[in-house]
Amino acid sequence: MFFEVQPGSDTGDRRYRELVEQLDMPMLIHVDGTIVFATQAVVDLVRVEDLQALKGRQLVDFIHPDDLEMVVAQMVRVLAGEPSERHRYRIRRADGTDAWVAAAATPYLLGDVAGALVVVEDITARLDAEAKLRASEVRYRALVQNSADIVAIVSAEGRLTYVSPATAAVLGREVEEVAGTDVRRWLHPDDTMVIERLIGRLRHGPLGEGSSATFRVRHQDGAWRHLEAIATSRLDEPAIAGVVVNARDVTDRIAASARLRRMALHDSLTGLANRTLIEDRIKQAVQRGPTAVVMLDLNRFKDINDSLGHAVGDVVLAEIADRIRRSVRSGDTVGRVGGDEFVLVLPQAGELQDIRATVDRIVSTLQEPIEHGNSRFRLSASVGIAFAPEHGTTGEGLLRAADAAMYRAKRERSGPSVYDHRDRERSIERLALSSELIDAIELDQFELHYQPKYDLASGRLIGAEALLRWFHPTRGLIPPDGFLPLAEDTGAIHAITRWVIDTALAQARAWTEQGHDLSVAVNLSPSSLQDPSFADHVQAALVAEGVASERLVLEVTEQTVMADPETALSVMRRLSDLGVRFSVDDFGTGYSSLTYLRMLPVTELKIDRSFIGDDCGAVDHDIVETIIALSRRLGLQVVAEGIESCDATDYLRSAGCDVGQGFHLGHPLPAAELDLGGPACVAHEHAVHGSAGSHLAS
């Protein structure tokens, strides 16, 4: 099994290097024998000038010729994915001297390239010490008493007949407490058999035979410490009559290794499984039976990062991760595979209704308010579902299918969507379109059309609403709902909105220069009201074009404001203080909160087209008249959009509606084609006789 490091992530690579280079141990990574990474401790061990002098060198350059064959065979096995046990061999330093090392290698993936992580320990001094100790018991005792490692003698029965003073430093226990006790008393229960097998093997082996083992012993504070030991049989020597154990505390090294493994398989922010682990869990689940893969993407999460900062965004992601984790079964896997994308792997998946119940439970918990400082907001998610084996049998394929279904759910706002084959085609189309969208402004592919707005009482043209059109060189006209959701997802909406503001104000200036006193209205996306710099841009554009601020009307929906009311209100109030007017679009179809309506610095309400209909009989009189009455009480102007008949025009005028727009009155047109004079005069003439409506659209 390989541990993997994803290439291409500056943050991931930097954090990995910092962690490794801070470890106080010789550690290196090689790919096909070429050293690509090492700690400073390796530089010191092989005695080269610095890290740069080491990187790119062949590992075999530092192996003693007599041990080269054994080391190369070990490298081949590791690069094939088989971890190596700890081996001893000699190295040849850059200055020509030799040293003994004990090394263990672990397979490692650097992107798609197989490599090996090698942890090396210089055991030259230890081996020399052991040789000298064998030559002289006196010298042996002297060295042991001052060694930082624990040296112990264990009898054939498992009793500690001798322990060195290092016991106090490593285990927090005095020599008198440990000496004479059964070694099993201090061992972790799961490691007892390790020591028993070790002693048994040495008991029946030749004198001087050595073996190694790693085991846990209990520290005086109750924690378990990992010891790495080399044991040598001295059972047949009367003066020793036991197994000599040299043990070193490797707890920190093992913890560091565990952190490395966790970094390779888990998301550092949330602790959830990353894509590598998710794909592995999908593979295991599919082998056992039907599996569901669910992709969740947080809607408008970018607004939080843009308005409150990435630090707050990280806090929110961690909270969302915790909520999702608490909403699934113990056998399910939750992962994070993108900035605000989460994945569920649901093994042994039941019926679709069972999966939907899980998804509904998660979506419900996501909608619970999140509070941070003075901010309080709710999140929603778009959800895509894929099933194995129906939609794929590999981790990559099922993730791709769930992702495509999720984007359909986001686009259609239809709730959780289950993958079908057309989603892949749409996904490919979306990817191509998102790339072209980035260049659309620079390539001058956007154009504004203007829908006229008339004063219903006089028939006078008073302004126009700017509507964005994308004229693609090969796809033709792409309507706003075909690319604006994509612009929101990719972040291009900020640049597009600013282009619309600049272009609309330039047109307003042109109308003024032509002698026409007209306002221009621009629709805002939720992202604009979460962007603290948006107000600065609007102010600068007004100054640059020399347009009076009251000529600009910014249209917002209730949902746009409610995404983060506090931030939206702050931006709106600043612009309102400049004189910019605000209009609430689609009124009556959203939250319709009168509390927020009183708080918003708005001057206008737009009655949604769904209440107007296409003839007089379809107009919802009660709602229309209620909205008009409410507007009068609040001192707001009323605009009706979607007017498509003469009768509707006459009714709205008689009901007291101030302004109207719609296909009956005028279609959206390029500025050059907009009739700025004729219709208004005719309308005014006929308004006196009570039949102006039919001429407003002429």
C-alpha positions, 0 to 999 in steps of 0.5 A, a space after each residue: 500500500 502506498 501513502 500519497 502526496 498530491 503534487 501541485 498544491 503549494 500549501 500542501 507541499 510547504 506544510 509537508 516540507 516544514 513537518 519533515 525538515 523539523 523532525 530530528 531524525 535522518 529521513 529522505 524520499 527517493 524516486 527510483 533511487 534518486 533522492 528528491 527530499 531529505 532532512 538536515 539530519 541526512 546531510 549531517 549523516 552522509 557529510 555533504 555540504 547542504 541539502 542542495 548538494 544531496 538532492 538529485 544524487 543517487 542513493 546507491 552512491 552512499 551505500 557500502 559496496 559490500 552491502 549494495 546488492 542487499 540494499 538494491 533488492 530492498 529498494 525494488 521491493 519497496 518501490 513495488 509497494 511492499 514496506 521493508 523491515 528495519 535493515 542494517 547496512 553500511 554507508 559510505 560518507 562523502 568524506 570516504 568514511 563508513 558508518 552503520 545504519 539501521 533503516 526502514 523504507 515505506 512506499 510513497 506516492 508523489 502524484 503518480 510516481 512511486 517512491 520510498 520514504 526512508 527513515 535512517 538511524 545511525 547505529 555506528 556508535 551503538 554497534 561500536 559500544 556493543 563490541 567494546 562492551 563484549 570485550 570488557 564487562 567493566 567498560 560495558 557497565 560504564 557505558 550503559 550507566 551513561 547511555 540515553 537509551 535503556 539497557 536491560 537484561 531479561 532472564 529466560 523467564 522474563 524477569 528484569 535482572 538489570 535496568 540502566 539509569 536511563 529508565 528514569 528519564 525515558 519511563 519516569 520510573 526509578 531503577 529500584 521500582 523496575 529492577 527485579 520485576 516481570 517485564 510483562 508488568 510494564 508492557 502493553 497487553 497487545 505487545 506481551 506476545 511480541 516480547 515472549 516470542 522474542 525471548 523464545 527465539 533468542 533462547 533457542 538461538 546461538 550465543 550472540 544472535 540479535 533481533 529487533 522489536 518495537 513495543 509499548 511500555 507504560 510511562 509513570 504518567 499513564 501514557 504509553 511510550 513506544 520503544 524500539 529495541 535490539 535484543 542480543 542473546 547472552 543466556 549462555 554467559 554465566 555473568 549475564 545469563 539473559 537477553 541484553 536489550 538496548 531500547 530507544 524511545 521512538 514515540 515522537 518518531 512514530 507520532 510523526 509518521 502517523 501524522 504523515 500518513 494522516 496528512 496523505 489521507 485526510 483533509 487538514 482543515 476538517 479531518 475528513 477523508 480526502 479524495 484519495 481515501 474517499 476513492 479507496 473507501 468507494 472501492 471497498 464498498 463497491 466490492 461488498 455490494 450496492 453503494 451510494 455516493 453523494 456529492 454536496 456543494 454549499 451554495 454561495 459559500 464564496 460570499 462568506 469568504 469574500 465578505 468575512 474572510 477565509 479564516 471565518 470560511 474555514 470555521 464555517 467549513 469545520 462546523 459544516 463537516 461536524 454537522 454532516 459527520 453527526 448525521 450519518 451512520 458509523 459505517 459511512 464515510 464523509 470526505 471533503 474533496 474541494 473548497 466547499 464540496 463534501 462527499 458521502 460514501 454510503 455502503 450497503 445502500 438501500 432504496 433511493 428513499 432511504 438515501 434521500 432521507 439521509 440527504 434530507 437530514 443533512 440538508 436540514 442540519 445545514 440550514 440551522 443558523 451559523 453564528 460567528 461574531 456579529 454575523 448570523 447566516 444559513 447555508 444550503 447545499 446542492 446535492 447529486 447522487 450516484 449509485 454503484 453499480 448502475 452509474 459506475 464501479 470506480 471511485 473516480 467514475 462515481 465521484 464524477 457522476 455524483 458531481 455532474 448530478 450535483 451541478 444539475 441540481 444547482 442549475 435547476 434548483 430542484 433539490 437532490 438529483 440522481 445522475 443520468 447519462 445526460 449529466 456527463 454531457 452537461 458537465 463537459 459543456 459546463 466546463 467548456 462554457 466556464 472557460 469561455 466565460 472568463 474571456 467574454 468581457 475582454 473579447 467584447 462578447 457581452 452587450 446590454 439591452 435596455 427595456 423601457 420603463 414608463 410612467 403609467 399616468 403620463 405615458 412618459 419614458 422615465 428610464 430603462 432596465 439594463 439586461 445582459 446578453 452574451 453573444 457567443 461567436 459560435 453558440 449564438 445568443 446565450 440567455 442570462 439564465 444560461 451563464 449567470 449561475 455559472 458566473 456565480 459558481 466560478 466567481 466571474 460574476 464580480 467582474 461581469 457585474 462591474 462591467 454592467 455597472 460601468 456600461 450602464 452608467 456610460 449609457 446614462 451619461 450618453 442619454 443625458 448628453 442627448 437631452 433625455 432625463 432617464 434613469 438606468 436600472 441594474 440587477 445585482 447578484 447576491 455576491 455583489 452585496 457580500 463584496 465590501 469593495 462593490 460600493 467603492 467601485 460604484 462610487 468611482 464609476 459614478 464619478 468617472 461618468 459624471 452621472 448623478 447618483 439618483 440616476 442609478 437604480 440597483 435592483 435586488 431580490 429579497 433572497 439576495 438580501 437575506 443571504 447575509 442581511 447584515 453585510 447586505 444592509 451595510 453595502 446598501 446603506 453606504 450606496 444609499 447615502 451616496 444617493 443611489 436608489 434601490 428597488 426590491 425586485 420580484 416582491 411577493 415571491 420571497 421572504 416578504 419580511 416587512 421587518 427587513 423591508 422597513 430596514 432596507 434603504 429602498 425607494 421602489 417595489 417591483 410587483 412580480 410578473 406572476 401577479 400581472 398575467 397576460 390579460 386583465 382576467 389573469 391579474 391577481 387583483 388582491 395581491 397587486 392592490 395590497 402591494 400598492 397600498 403597502 407601498 403607499 404606506 411606506 412611501 415607495 414607488 411601485 413598478 409592475 413588470 411583465 405587462 403584456 396587454 392593454 387591459 393589464 396596463 389600464 388596470 394597473 394605471 387605475 389601481 395607482 401603479 406608478 411605473 410599468 414595463 413589459 413586452 406590451 410596452 417595449 421589448 429589451 433592445 440595444 441602446 441605439 434601437 431604443 425609441 426615446 421620443 415618439 412613444 412618450 408623446 403619443 402616450 401622453 396625448 392618448 392618456 387624456 382620453 383614457 386609452 394611452 395603454 395601447 400606444 405605449 408599446 408602439 
